[in-house]
Amino acid sequence: RSTHIMFRHILRSAHCALTTSAVRLSRRAFAVQSRDHKVIGKRREIEGVKHVVAVASGKGGVGKSTLSVNLALGLYEQGYAVGLLDADIYGPSIPTMMNLLNKQPLKENGLLVPLENYGLKVMSMGNLIDPESPMIWRGPMVGSAVDQFLHKVRWGLLDVLVIDLPPGTGDAQLTICQSVQLDGAVIISTP
């Protein structure tokens, strides 16, 4: 099955009220470019992951995390192996939505093992830090954390990894666009 057919099918399901035109799959569309139009950074595949889809928004509070969870669950219900990465380092909400609060991932052979619930493999900063501790991280630290979530997690064999991006256009988004090849993106514009 092609990825395009998969998304066209799932976006008509009860879990996700999007039109098929909301998802555009293109290997070239998400290249971050410098002034001389060369791709910045080196993209690496995520071991065992066939497709990566980012869910983004220009601002917070528009239902991005809700859509990410529902998209991932809908894909799982269609028979796909799915992972869900909460890349919102400052305000992770996926542990709450996935009923994984106060659970920590294991570490085996230098790799984090994602938590699992509802058939999804899930990784979030919310499972690694004390929720009452403030996060004061600058760009390089955020980029490093996101890179570790992408490449230092034992995702296993996944058909799709859904990445719930933080709102806006900051370091987490840049790191993802520069380090992995996105197969698609969903942009949430209104609640």
VENRA-V74714 format. One record per helix or strand. SS is the DSSP state (a for helix, b for strand). FROM is the first residue (numbers start at 1). TO is the last residue. If there is no record, write none. Layout:
SS|FROM|TO ; SS|FROM|TO
//
This chain:
a|3|10 ; a|20|22 ; b|24|24 ; b|33|33 ; b|39|39 ; b|49|57 ; a|64|77 ; b|82|86 ; a|94|97 ; b|106|108 ; b|111|113 ; b|115|117 ; b|120|124 ; a|125|127 ; a|139|151 ; b|153|153 ; b|158|164 ; a|171|179 ; b|184|188
//
